[in-house]
Amino acid sequence: MEEAIPGKIDLVKGERKVRILESIDSPRDLKPLSVKELKLLADEIRDFIVQVVSQKGGHFASSLGAVELTLALYHLYDTPVDKVIWDVGHQGYVHKILTGRRDALWTIRQYGGISGFLRRVESEYDHFGAGHASTGISAAVGFATARDLKGERHHVVAVVGDGALTGGLAYEALNNAGNSGRDLLVILNDNAMSISPNVGAISHYLTSLTTNPYYKRMKEEIYSLLGKVPAVGESASRFALRMEAGIKSALVPGALFQSLGFAYYGPIDGHDLDELLGVLRNLNNLRGPLLLHVLTHKGKGYAPAEADPDGYHGMTPFDPATGKKKPSKPSPPAYTQVFGEAMVEMGRRFPNVVAVTAAMLGGTGLGRFQKEFPDRCFDVGIAEGHGVTFCGGLAAEGMRPVATIYSTFLQRALDHTIHDVCLQNLPVIFCLDRGGLAGADGPTHHGAFDLTYLRMIPNMVVAAPKDGNELRDLLLTGVLHTSSPFAMRYPRDNVPGCYDPSRAPAAIPVGVWEELNEGEEIVLVGCGTMVQECRSAAELLAGQGIRAGLVNGRWIKPVDAGMIRRLAERYPWVLTVEENVLAGGFGDAVYECYRSQGLDVGRLRHMGLPDRFVDHGSRAELLDEVGLSAHHIAAKARELARLIHEAP
C-alpha cells in the first residue's frame, strides 16, 4: 500500500500521494533523478503551481510553459556556481520552487512574502533581478566577462522568454556578445507570446520557418550533388560552405543569430526532456557564444491556459477545476477600464486619435479600442523607446498619438521622451498606468518616479486625476491640448465610488486646481490618488475638532500659482501629499512656486514616498507602510495644528 505522507491534494483524484516534489529543496536534489522521475516531477510542479496561483493569484501561464526547461537546466548545471539568468522574471516560479522556496510560494506577491520576480536579496540563485524585459543577455555578458577576468570556468546561461527578444536592448546585447566570442549560452524560450501575443517582424521570423520541411531535404540533395563533384581543392570546399550558408540564410531562422556571431542550434521541443537534456549536454562541450532555440507552449499542461495564454498570463484567484475566476465583491471599475472606455470615446469623436502601447494591450485597457479601431491601435512589442519616437513621428504628421505605457516602463524611454518628443514640442499624449504603488508586482512596477522625471522636462504638461470622472476629463483635455506634450498618470486601483459613466467628459483649463473644502488651521493639497486619502483624513480631523481644507492639485506642471498664493495667505499650514518620491515631485513644484512668489516656505510641509524602493503587497498595505494612508495624513495634520495652538 502506498505510504501517505503530508503533501498537497492531487487536483484530479483528490487523494494524497507520495510526491517527488516534497523532497526537492535545492537543484542538488535533482541530480540523482532519472529522466522518468523528472517527467513525473514536471507534472507535480504544474499541479503545485495551479494550486498556489488558483488560491493566491499571480503570474501563471509563463511558468507552466517553462517547467521542463527549468528542470533540464538545474539537473545538468551546477547552480549557483553556474549562473542561470532569467529574462523576464515572471517565468521563474519553477525556478523558485526548485531553489528552496517551494513552501514560500504560498506567500508569493503577498505582503511580507516572496516576490513574483527574481530578486538578488531573496536567494543566492537569483543572480540578477528580473522585473522588466530584455535585460538578461546584457547581464549575462557582464557575468561572462567578469568570469573570464577572474580566471574562472563556470557556465553562464541566459533564458530569454515571453517576448523579451522584441526589445531593442536584447539585440544590442546579442551584437556585443557575438563580437566578444566569450563562452555564453542564450536559450530563446520561444512561446510565441509576451504578455499579449508577440508582434513584429522578429516574431514572424522566429515562427514562420521553424518547421520548414524544405530545409532538410534541400540540404541533403545539395550535399548529394556536391559529393559527385570532383574534388578540385580549396575552391570546391569554399563553394560547399557558401552553398550551405546560402541555404541557411534562406530557410533557417538561426541565420540572424549566426550573422551576429552566435552558433545557432534548434529549434527543439522545450517540453521533451530527453531532447532537452541531450542537446544541453552536447552544448556544454562547445565554446563561444551559443544560442539554443526552444519551442514551448505558454500555459502547458493546464487546458484553459493553453487555450488562452494571454488571458492566463496573470491571474487573480480562480477555480482550478474550471479555470474560471472566483467571483469578487461588486466594486467600481478600475482606472484602467475607465481609461479604455474613454479611449473608445475619443476614438469615435476624433478620427486622428491613435493608440500606441508596448506589449501591454490588455494591461493598459486598450482591448476595446483595438477591436473598434484596429487600424489606429499599435502594439510595438516590448520596445518602449521605439514606441515613444513612433508617437513623435505620428504627432509630427498631425495625428494625436496616445502613448499608453506603464509608469515604470516609460522610464526606459526617458531619452526618447526628452529628445524625440519634448525637445521638438510634439503634442504626444502620455497615459501612464500603474502610477504610484502598483501593489503585488512590487518595486519593479511601482510608478514612484514619474511625476519627477516628467516634471523636469521642458514643454511637458503633467496631470493626475483624482477619480474616474476626472480621468475622462483630463484625457479629453490632452486630446484638445495641441501646443505641447501632455502626460497623465493614474494608479492600478479601482476608481472612487463617485464615478458616473453617463456623464459627458469636459475639458479642464490647464494649470487650474480645484478647491473641494474650506478649512481653518491647515489645508491638505492632494495630488491624484492622494486626494481621496486627504478627503478621508479631513473627515478624521473634523471628528477631532480640526477643520482642514482640501484642494485637488490635479496639475503638477504647471501648478496653480494663483491658488497657491491664496492658500498661503489663508492657512497657517499647507500640506502637500503625493504618491511619488518627494525629490523633484509635486511637493517640490509647490515649493518652487512658493519661492518664486516670495511666500513663507516655513509654513509648507510635504508628504510622499520614502527614499527607498518599496516592497510588494496590496496598495492599502503599502500606503499604510509608507505613511500615506488617511490616518497617517491626519496624524501629520494634527501635529501641525497643535503647533499653532502651542505657539506663544
N, C-alpha and C positions, 0 to 999 in steps of 0.2 A: 504494500500500500504506500502511495506517495506521501512523503513526510510533509506535513503542513508547517510552514514557517511564516512568521509575520511578513506581510507584504501587502501590496496594493491589490485591489479586486480586479480580476480579469474582466475586461469590458464585455466580452461576448458571453461567457459561460457563467459569470457571477461566482466563480469558485476561487479559492486561494490555491496558488500554485507555487512550486519551487521555481524561483526566478534567478537567472544568472545575474541580472541587474543588481540584485541586492548585495552581491559580492564584489562589485566594481567600485572601488574607492579612488583609483588613480589609473592613468594609462598603463602603468606597470602590470595591473591585473588583467589586461587584455593579452599580454604576450603569450601565455600558455594556451590560449583558446584556439581550437580548431576552426576552420572555415565554417563548418556546420554549426558550431556553437556561436560564432559571430553572427550568423544569419538568424539564429534564434534570438540572440541579444538585440538585433536590429528590430525585430518585431516587438520585443518587450519595451524598447526605448520609445517606439512610436506610441504604444499603448500608454506609456507613462506620460508622454508629452500631451496626449489627448486628455488624460485625466487631470493634469495640472491646469492646462490652459482652459479647459471647459469650466473649471471652477474659479480660476483666478484671472483669466484673460491674459492677453499678451500676444507677441508675435508667434505665428503658428505655421503657416504653410511652408515658409522658407526652411525652417529647421527639419520638418518632416522630409523634405527633399534632400537634405544633406546627411542623412543617417549613415548610409553605407560608406560614403566618402570619409566622414569623420572617423568611423571605426577603422577603416583601412589605414588612414594616416597614423592613428595612435597605436595601432597594432604593430606597425612597422618602424616608426620613428622613435627615437629616444628623447621624448619630451620630458622636462622642459629644456634639456640641453640643446636638442634640435628645436628650432624656432618655427612654429606654425602661426601665421598671421592671418587673421580673418577680416575680410572686406566684403560685405559690411557685417556688423555685429549681430544683427537680428537673426542670422542663420546659425548662431552659436549656442543654441540651447543644448544640443547634443554635446558640444564641447564642454559646457558647464557640467552636464551630468557626469561625464567621464573624468572630470578633473576635480573630484572631491566635493561637488556642490549638488549632488543628487537630491538629498533631503532638503537642501536650501532652496531648491527650485520652487517649492511651495510658497516661498516668500518673494518670488521674482516680481519686480516692479512695484512691490508693496513698500509702504513707508518703513524704513529700517531694514528692509530685506535686500536681496542681491539685485544688481542692475539687470535690465533687459539687454544690455550691450556688454562689450568687453571693457574692463577697466583694470589698469595696471595695479591699482591698490587693492583689488579684490582677490587676485590669485597670481602665483608665480607663473602660471600657464597663460595668463593674459598678457602677452608680450607687448601688445600695442593697443591702445584704446581704439574702439571702432564704433562710432555712432553715426558719422557721416560717410558717404560712399566715395570710392575711387582713390582712397589713400593707401591701400595695402601694399601695392607694388612699390611705391616710393619708400615706404617704411622698410620693406624687405630689402631694397637695395642698400639702405642705410645699415641694416643689420648685417648683410653680407659683407659690406665694405669694412665695418668695424671688426668682424670676424677675421678677415684677411689681414687687416692692420695689426691685430693682436696675435697673429700666427696660429689661430685655432682652426678646427677642421669640421665643425658641426654643419648640419644641413639647415638651410633657410627655405621655407615654403610659404608662398602667399596664396591663399584661397580666395579667389575673386568671384563673387556671385551676385545674384539679384540686380543685374543691370549696372553694376559698378563699372563695367567696361564701356558704358555710354558716357562717362565723364572724361573730360579732356585731360585731367591730371594723370589718369591711368596711362595715356599714350605718351605723355612727357616722360613718365617713369619707364615705360617699355623701351622708348628710344634710348634713354640713358643706360638702362640695364643691358640692352643688347650690345651697345657700344663698349660697355665695360668689360665684357667677356667673363664676368665673375660667375661662380657656381651658384645657381639660383633656380628654383623650380616655381613657376607660376601655374597654378591649377585654375583653369577657367571653368567654374561651376555654371554651366550654361543651362538654365531652366527656361529660357525664352521670356523671362519676366524680370521686372524690377519690383516695384510695389504695384504700379499699374503695368500693363503689358509693355515690353520693350518697344522702343520706336527707333527709327532712323536706319541709315544705310548699314551701320555696323551690325545691327540686329539681323537685318536681311542677309548680310554676308555670312553670319555665323550659322544661320539656319537653312538657307536655301540649298547649300551644297554639301551639307554634312553627310547626306546619304546618297550622293550622286552615284548611280550604278555604272556610269561610263568610265570613271577614272581607272578602276582596277583592270577592266577589260582592255582599255586602250593602252595602259602601261604594259600589260602582258604582250599585246600584239606588237608594240614598238620594240620591246626587248627581244621578241622573237625575230623581228625584222633585222635588228642590229646584230643579232647573233649570226646572221647569214652574210653580213658584210665582211669582206676580207679585212683583217687587221692591217692598218697602214700606219701604225704608230700613234703618236700623241694626238694627232688631229682627229682620229676616229674616237678616241676617248673623250676628248673635249666635245665633240659633236654629240656623243651619247649624253653627257652631263647637261649640255644645253637643251637637248631634246626633252630630257626628264624635267628640267626646271621649267621649260615652257608648258609642258603638260600640267605640272603642279600649279603654275600661275593661273592657268585657265580653269582648272577644275577643283583645286583643293583649297578649303578655307584657310589653311595654315600659311598660304603664300604671304599674307600681310605680315604675320609674325616672323616668318623667315626673313622677309626683307628688313625687319627691324633688328635682326641679329639673333633671333631665338631659333633653336631647333624645335620644330613643332611635332607633336605626337597626338594622335586621335583623329576623329572623336571616338570615345569609348563610352560604354554604358555605365553611368555612375551609380547604378543600383545592382550591378553584377560584381559581387565581392571577389569572386575568383579572378575576373578580368582586372579589376582594380588592383588587387594585391600583386598579381603577376606583372602588370605594367609598372607599378611603383617600384617594385624590386629591381626591375631592369633599369629604370631611370636612375636609381641610386648609384649605378656604376658609370654613369655618364658625367661629363664635365661641361661647364659653360652654362649659359642661360637656356633653360628648357621651358617649354610651355606644353602642358597636358590639357587637352580639351575634353571635358567630361560632360556628358549629356544627362541631366536629371529632370525629374518632374516635381515641380513645386506642389506640395501637398501630398506627396507619395504615401500610399498606404491608408489614407483616410478619404473615402469616396467623395464626400461633399467638398473637401478642399481640393481634390484632384479636378473636380468638375468646375470649381470656381476659385482658382488660386488667388485671384485679385481680391475677391470678397473675403477670403480667409487669410489674408496676409496678417492683419492684426485683429484680434478678437476680444470682445467682451465675453463674459461667461455664457456658455451655451450648453445645450443638451447633447452629450456625447453620442447618444443613440441615434439622433436625427440630424445633428449639426445645426439645429435652429437655435437662435439666440434666446436666452431666457428673458421673459418679459420684465420690463422695468417699470417703475412708477411713472405716471404721466408727468411730464416736465416741459417747460418751454423749449423751443428749438435751440440748437447750438448756433453760436455765431457763424460757424462755417456754413450751416444750412441757410441761414438768413442771407449771408453773402451770396451763396449760389443762386438763391431766388432773386436777389436784387440784380445780379448779373444778367439773368434772363430778361428782367425788366429793361435794363439798359440796352441789351442787345436788340430788343424789339423797338425801342424808341430811337436808338442811334445806330444807323447802318454801318458806321465806321468804327464802332467799338469791337475790339477783338480781345481774346483772352490768351495768355501765354503762361504755361506752367512747366515745371521741371520735374517730370516723372511723378507728379502728385495730383493727377486729375481728380481722383476721388477724394483724396485727403484735403484738397482745397475747396471742395464743393462745386467743382465745375462740370460735374456729370450731366446735369440738365442743360447747361449752356452748350455743351459739346453735342448733345443729341439734337437740339433745336438749331444750332448754327455750326454744323461740322466743318464748314469751310472757314470759319472765323475763330476756331479754337485750336491752339497749337501746343502739343506736348513735345518739348525739345529733348526729353531724356534727362539724365542726371548731369545737367550742363547749365548751371545757373548763370555763369558768366556769359555764355553764348545767348541764353535766353534774354538777358538784360540788353545786350548790344543789339540783338534781333529786334527788341522792342524799340530801341533807339532808331533803327532804320525804318520801322513801321511808322513811328511818330514823325520822322523827317518827311515822310510822304503823305502826311495828312490823316493817318489812321489814329485811333485813340486806343493804344495798347494798354491792357491791364495786366501787369506782371504780378501773378498770384503765386507767391513763394513764401514758405515758412520763414519766420524771422531769422532763425539760426542759419538757414540755408542761404539767405541773401547775404550773410556775412562773407560767403565765398565769392561773391560778385561785387565786392565793395569798389574795386578799381573800375570795373565796368560801369557801375552806378555813377562814380565821380567823373571819369574821363569820357564815357560814351553817351551819357545822358545829361548830367548836370552841367558839365563844362559847356556843352552845346545848347543848354537850356531847352531841351526837348521835352514836350509835355507827356511823359510816360507816367502812368498811374501805378504806383506800387501798393499792393494789398498784402499785408504781412499777417498771415495766420500764425497762431502759436506765439503771439506777443505776450511777454511776461512768462510766468511759470507754467510749463507745459505738462505738469503732472507726472504720470508714471514713466514717461520717456526720459526724464532726468536731465542732468546738466548738459548733455549734448544737444538737447532740443529746447531748453529754456530760452525764450526770447528776452534775455536780460539786458541786451546792449543796443537794441535798435533805435531807441529814442536818442541815444548818444551819437551813434555813428551816422544817423540820418540828419540830425540837427546840425552837425558840424559842417555839412556840405552846402556851399553857396547855391542859391536858386531853389533849394528844396523847401517845399511846404510840408509840414508834418502834423498829422491829426490822430486822435484816438477817440472812438465813440464810447459813450457811457452805457449804451444799451442797443438793442436791435433796431429800434426806430431811427436812432441817430446814425447807425452804421449805414442804413439805406440813404439817409440824407447826405452823409459825407461822401458816399460813392457817387451820387449824382453831382455833388459839388466838384468832385475830382474830374468827372467827365466834362463838366462845363468849364473847368479851370484850364484854359489852353495856353496860359502865359508862362508856365514853368512846370517842372516835375512836381508830382503830388504823391504823398505817401500816407497810408492809413494803416494802423496796427490794431489787432483785436485778439482776444485770448482763445485758447482751447477750453471753452466752457459754454454753458447754456446762457442765453440772454436773460436779463431780469424779466419778471412776470408781466411787466407793463407792455410787452411787445404787441403791436397791432398790425398784422399783415395787410389789412384792408386800407390802411392809411397811406395816401399817396406821398412819396418822398418829396422833400422840399430842400432846395439848396440853402446852405448856411453861409453867411458872409465870412470870408476868410479872416481869421485873427480875432473874431468876436467870441468872448466867453459867455457863459450863461450863469446868472446868479439864481440859485434854486431856493435858498432860505436866508433870511437875515438873522444876525445874532448880535451878541454884545462883546463878550470877553475875547473871543477868538473866531477866526474864520478858517474852515477847512477847504483847501483848494485841491480837489481830486483830479487825477488825470486818467481818463479811460476807465478801466475796471475799478479803480480806486474810488470813483465817485460813489458807487453803491456801498463800499465799505465805509466811506466817510459819512454817508447818509445814516447807516446803522450806528456808527459811532456817535453822531449828533443826537440820535434818539436815546442812546445810553446816557449821554451827558445831560440831556433835558431831564431825565429822571433823577439826576443828582443836582439839579438847580443851576446848571451851566447852559446858557444859550449860545450855541455855536452856529455861526453862519456856514453856509455851504455853497461852493462855487464849482461849476463844471469847467475845468480848464482843458477844454477839448482841443485847443490849438496849442501845440508845443512849439511850433515855429510857423508864423510869428505869434508871439504871445500877445495878449490884450493889454497893451501898455496903459491905456486909459483906465481900465478896471483895476489894474494893479495899483495905480496911484490912489484910486478911491478906496480900495481895501486898506492900503497902508495908512491912510488918513483916518479911517473909521474904526479900525480894530487895533487893540493893543498888541495882538499877536496874529500873524499869518502863518499857517502850517501847510506846506505843500506835501502831497502824498502821491507816490508813483510806483508802479510795478516795473522798475527799471533800475539799473545801478545809479547811484547818486552822482558819480563822476560824469559831468557833461550832460546830464539828463534834464528832465523837466524842471526840477528844483533849481538847477544851475541857470536855466533860462530865465526863471523868475528873478533869481539873484542878480543876474546881469542887468535885467530891466530896472531893478531897484537902484543899482549903482549908477546906471546911465541917467536916472532921473533925480539922483541925489537923495534917495529915500533912506530911512534908517534901517540898515540891514541887521542891526542888533535885535529887531523885533520880528525877524523872519527865521523860521525853522523848517527843516526838511525831513521827510521820511521816505525811504526807498529800499531797494535790495542791498544786502550787505556786500562788502568787498571780498567775496569768496564764491566759489561755484556751489550752488545749492543742489542737494541730493534729490532723489526721486521720491514720489509719494503723491497723494491726492492734492489738488490745488488748495483745498481747505487746510489740510495738514501743513502744507508748506508755507502758506500765507501766515499761519499762526507761528510756525517756527521762526520765520524771518521778521516777525513783528509788524506785519501789515494787515492783520485781521482787525475787525472793528473794535474789539476790546483793547487791543494794543494802541490803536489810534486814539481811542477815548482816554486811555491812561496818560498818553503823552499830552493831550489837550488839557487834562485835569492838572497835570504838573505845571503847565504854563499858566493856566488860570490862577493857580494857587500863588504863583509868583506875583501876580497883580495885587492880590489881597494882602500879601506879606510885605509889599513894597512900603518903605517909610513914607 
